[in-house]
């Protein structure tokens, strides 16, 4: 059985993707090879049954995967990608899940005719609840895009965009977005304690409320704004709280400022 996917880097995100492919049956262990220089991470990868190497030079001669997926930190991406130029024959599609690294960098290292996909995941992908956004250069074949989307679907929802310029905004909303929600849970938990709830009860109420509300919004055909209105009785407790959050567009403006700051930082990192 030929190797279809070469995974470069098997940290938390890389391993989550690998395990998802194998458990879901999207790939057999024999169809995946992993390059991971860290011994502990390499050992964890080998436990999945996939072929594992410390360095690209240790891979079998003649290996021609359909996809090479780079799951390494942005700081080392240039040095790592340069080691895979030998695969840039046009038959292999290169995929990056690193934030802030544009397609142009890969084209400069691998050649402008090399098929390249840039993907922005987020951390819930580790439990199959992520948001995966992709953008491709003109060299990527439809079959490769379909194959990749099928693999990524194991990690959550997949959205393909055509304008790479949107990726900084994607990073600001879904890439960094889980941290905003985690902080909201922290704040709601602390507020619960402040009004008299025990710490564990406040934490449970905050987490389950965010989880339930997000699930309802995702599964309902009703717009979030209408769902909010359905919960809000006139002059009731929810209305009193929303007057604080929504008065003078307080929360809307704060979230907008946060997202703009993240987008601007993503632009800076990509220069």
C-alpha positions as CSV (number, residue, x, y, z in Angstrom):
1,X,0.0,0.0,0.0
2,X,1.5,3.3,-1.1
3,X,2.0,6.3,1.2
4,X,-0.6,8.9,0.3
5,X,0.2,11.5,3.0
6,X,3.5,12.6,4.5
7,X,2.9,14.5,7.8
8,X,5.8,16.7,8.8
9,X,5.6,17.5,12.5
10,X,3.5,15.5,15.0
11,X,2.9,17.8,17.9
12,X,-0.6,18.3,19.4
13,X,-2.3,19.4,16.2
14,X,-0.4,17.0,13.9
15,X,-1.1,14.0,16.1
16,X,-4.7,14.9,16.4
17,X,-5.1,15.0,12.7
18,X,-3.2,11.7,12.3
19,X,-5.3,9.9,14.8
20,X,-8.4,11.3,13.3
21,X,-7.5,10.0,9.8
22,X,-6.8,6.5,11.1
23,X,-9.7,6.2,13.6
24,X,-12.2,7.4,11.0
25,X,-10.8,5.1,8.3
26,X,-10.0,7.9,5.9
27,X,-6.5,6.5,5.8
28,X,-4.8,3.2,6.7
29,X,-1.7,3.4,8.8
30,X,0.3,2.2,5.8
31,X,-0.9,5.2,3.8
32,X,0.8,7.7,6.2
33,X,4.4,8.5,6.9
34,X,5.5,10.9,9.6
35,X,8.7,13.0,10.0
36,X,9.2,14.2,13.5
37,X,12.7,15.1,15.0
38,X,11.5,15.1,18.6
39,X,12.0,11.6,20.1
40,X,9.1,11.7,22.5
41,X,6.7,12.9,19.8
42,X,8.1,10.4,17.3
43,X,7.4,7.6,19.7
44,X,3.8,8.7,20.1
45,X,3.4,8.9,16.3
46,X,4.9,5.4,15.9
47,X,2.2,4.0,18.3
48,X,-0.4,4.8,15.7
49,X,1.2,2.3,13.3
50,X,2.3,4.9,10.8
51,X,5.8,4.8,9.4
52,X,8.0,7.3,11.3
53,X,11.3,9.0,10.5
54,X,13.5,11.5,12.4
55,X,14.5,13.3,9.2
56,X,13.3,13.5,5.6
57,X,16.5,11.8,4.5
58,X,15.4,8.6,6.3
59,X,12.3,8.2,4.2
60,X,12.2,5.4,1.6
61,X,13.6,6.2,-1.8
62,X,11.0,6.8,-4.4
63,X,8.3,8.0,-2.0
64,X,5.8,10.2,-3.8
65,X,2.9,11.1,-1.5
66,X,-0.2,12.9,-2.8
67,X,0.0,15.3,0.1
68,X,2.8,16.7,2.3
69,X,1.3,18.4,5.3
70,X,3.5,20.7,7.3
71,X,2.3,20.9,11.0
72,X,5.3,22.8,12.3
73,X,5.7,26.2,14.0
74,X,5.8,29.2,11.7
75,X,9.3,30.2,13.0
76,X,10.9,27.0,11.5
77,X,8.7,26.7,8.4
78,X,11.2,28.2,6.0
79,X,14.0,25.9,7.0
80,X,11.8,22.8,7.1
81,X,10.1,23.3,3.8
82,X,13.5,23.8,2.1
83,X,14.3,20.2,2.9
84,X,11.4,18.9,0.8
85,X,12.3,20.5,-2.5
86,X,12.9,17.1,-4.0
87,X,9.2,16.4,-3.8
88,X,8.3,19.5,-5.8
89,X,7.7,17.7,-9.1
90,X,4.1,18.8,-9.6
91,X,2.7,15.4,-8.5
92,X,2.6,16.3,-4.8
93,X,0.4,19.0,-3.2
94,X,2.0,20.8,-0.2
95,X,-0.2,21.9,2.6
96,X,0.7,24.3,5.5
97,X,-1.3,24.7,8.7
98,X,0.9,27.4,10.1
99,X,-0.5,30.8,10.9
100,X,0.8,33.9,9.1
101,X,2.8,32.0,6.4
102,X,1.6,32.9,2.9
103,X,1.6,30.8,-0.2
104,X,4.2,33.1,-1.7
105,X,6.9,31.8,0.7
106,X,6.2,28.2,-0.4
107,X,6.3,29.1,-4.0
108,X,9.6,30.9,-3.5
109,X,11.1,27.7,-2.0
110,X,9.3,25.0,-4.0
111,X,8.7,26.8,-7.3
112,X,5.7,28.7,-8.7
113,X,4.3,25.7,-10.4
114,X,4.1,23.6,-7.2
115,X,0.5,22.9,-5.9
116,X,0.2,24.6,-2.5
117,X,-2.7,24.9,0.0
118,X,-2.7,27.1,3.0
119,X,-4.9,26.0,5.9
120,X,-5.9,27.8,9.0
121,X,-7.2,25.4,11.7
122,X,-8.1,26.1,15.3
123,X,-7.6,24.2,18.5
124,X,-11.0,22.5,18.7
125,X,-9.8,20.5,15.7
126,X,-8.1,18.3,18.3
127,X,-11.5,16.9,19.3
128,X,-13.0,17.0,15.8
129,X,-14.9,20.3,16.4
130,X,-12.5,22.6,14.7
131,X,-12.9,25.2,11.9
132,X,-10.6,24.5,9.0
133,X,-10.2,27.2,6.3
134,X,-8.2,26.6,3.1
135,X,-7.0,28.6,0.2
136,X,-5.1,27.1,-2.8
137,X,-2.9,28.4,-5.5
138,X,-3.8,27.9,-9.2
139,X,-1.7,24.7,-9.4
140,X,-3.8,22.6,-7.1
141,X,-5.9,20.0,-8.9
142,X,-9.6,19.6,-8.0
143,X,-8.9,15.9,-7.0
144,X,-6.2,17.0,-4.5
145,X,-8.6,19.7,-3.0
146,X,-11.3,17.1,-2.6
147,X,-8.9,14.6,-1.0
148,X,-7.6,17.2,1.4
149,X,-11.1,18.4,2.3
150,X,-12.1,14.9,3.1
151,X,-9.1,14.5,5.5
152,X,-9.7,17.8,7.1
153,X,-13.4,17.1,7.7
154,X,-12.3,14.6,10.4
155,X,-11.1,17.7,12.4
156,X,-14.3,19.7,12.0
157,X,-16.0,22.0,9.5
158,X,-14.1,22.9,6.3
159,X,-14.4,26.2,4.3
160,X,-12.6,26.9,1.1
161,X,-11.9,30.5,0.2
162,X,-10.5,32.0,-3.0
163,X,-8.9,35.1,-1.7
164,X,-5.8,34.6,0.4
165,X,-6.1,38.1,1.6
166,X,-9.0,37.0,3.7
167,X,-6.7,34.6,5.8
168,X,-5.7,37.3,8.2
169,X,-9.3,37.9,9.0
170,X,-9.9,34.2,9.3
171,X,-7.0,33.9,11.7
172,X,-8.5,36.7,13.8
173,X,-12.0,35.2,14.0
174,X,-11.7,31.4,14.0
175,X,-7.9,30.9,14.5
176,X,-7.6,33.0,17.6
177,X,-11.4,32.9,18.4
178,X,-11.2,29.9,20.8
179,X,-9.1,31.9,23.2
180,X,-11.8,34.6,23.3
181,X,-14.4,32.0,24.2
182,X,-12.1,30.4,26.8
183,X,-11.6,33.9,28.4
184,X,-15.4,34.5,28.3
185,X,-15.8,31.2,30.2
186,X,-13.2,32.4,32.7
187,X,-15.0,35.7,33.2
188,X,-18.5,34.1,33.5
189,X,-17.1,31.6,36.0
190,X,-15.5,34.4,38.1
191,X,-18.8,36.4,37.9
192,X,-20.7,33.4,39.1
193,X,-18.4,33.1,42.1
194,X,-18.8,36.8,42.8
195,X,-22.5,36.4,43.1
196,X,-22.2,33.5,45.5
197,X,-21.8,30.3,43.6
198,X,-19.2,27.7,44.7
199,X,-16.2,27.6,42.4
200,X,-16.9,24.2,40.8
201,X,-20.6,25.0,40.3
202,X,-19.7,28.3,38.7
203,X,-17.3,26.6,36.3
204,X,-19.8,23.9,35.3
205,X,-22.6,26.4,34.7
206,X,-20.3,28.7,32.6
207,X,-18.9,25.9,30.5
208,X,-22.1,24.0,29.9
209,X,-24.0,27.2,29.1
210,X,-21.4,28.3,26.5
211,X,-21.4,24.8,25.0
212,X,-25.2,24.5,25.0
213,X,-25.7,27.9,23.5
214,X,-23.1,27.3,20.8
215,X,-24.6,23.9,20.0
216,X,-28.1,25.4,19.7
217,X,-26.9,28.1,17.5
218,X,-25.1,25.7,15.2
219,X,-28.0,23.2,15.0
220,X,-30.8,25.8,14.7
221,X,-32.0,27.5,11.5
222,X,-32.7,30.6,13.6
223,X,-30.3,33.5,13.5
224,X,-28.3,34.1,16.7
225,X,-29.9,37.5,17.1
226,X,-33.4,35.9,17.1
227,X,-32.2,33.2,19.5
228,X,-31.1,36.0,21.8
229,X,-34.4,37.7,21.6
230,X,-36.2,34.5,22.4
231,X,-34.3,34.2,25.7
232,X,-34.9,37.8,26.6
233,X,-38.2,38.5,28.3
234,X,-39.1,42.2,28.5
235,X,-37.8,43.8,31.8
236,X,-36.5,40.3,32.9
237,X,-33.2,39.2,34.2
238,X,-31.6,38.6,30.8
239,X,-32.7,42.0,29.6
240,X,-31.0,43.6,32.6
241,X,-27.8,41.8,31.8
242,X,-27.9,42.6,28.1
243,X,-28.4,46.3,28.9
244,X,-25.0,46.2,30.4
245,X,-23.4,44.2,27.5
246,X,-25.2,45.9,24.7
247,X,-25.6,49.4,26.0
248,X,-23.7,51.8,23.7
249,X,-22.7,48.8,21.7
250,X,-20.1,48.0,24.4
251,X,-19.5,44.3,23.7
252,X,-19.8,44.7,19.9
253,X,-17.2,47.4,19.9
254,X,-14.9,45.5,22.2
255,X,-15.0,42.3,20.1
256,X,-14.5,44.3,17.0
257,X,-11.4,45.9,18.5
258,X,-10.0,42.5,19.6
259,X,-10.6,40.9,16.1
260,X,-9.0,43.9,14.4
261,X,-5.9,43.7,16.7
262,X,-5.5,40.0,15.9
263,X,-5.9,40.6,12.2
264,X,-3.3,43.4,12.2
265,X,-0.9,41.2,14.1
266,X,-1.4,38.4,11.6
267,X,-0.6,40.8,8.8
268,X,2.6,41.8,10.6
269,X,3.7,38.2,11.1
270,X,3.2,37.5,7.5
271,X,5.6,40.2,6.3
